[in-house]
């Protein structure tokens, strides 16, 4: 897949779902030949920048609740550090299974609502 199409797709998903671009970025990066751990780490960096753009867009559209967000940010940072530590210590195949399981569970949850 061409890089500009991949970037557009990830940005679109990120804008629609709030960081949902990572869901697309990981498999797309793996399809370009990146290993699983590299794809996940690269996706985080890519989505970080997209999330800043999305945050600004939501802020300008008066759709952002900083008070609610602030309640989750400290715990999100702790979780991010723990996740990065785990990423170093698990195999690519286990990482793929965990990611696939989470995506499957999310899809089932959405379909059943």
Buried (B, 14 or more C-beta within 10 A) or exposed (E): EEEEEBBEBBBBBBBEEEBBBBBBBBBBBBEEEBEBBEBBBBBBEBBEEBBEEBBEEBEEEEEBEEEEEEEEEEEEEEEEEEEEEEBEEEEBEEBBEEBEEEEEEEEEEEEEE
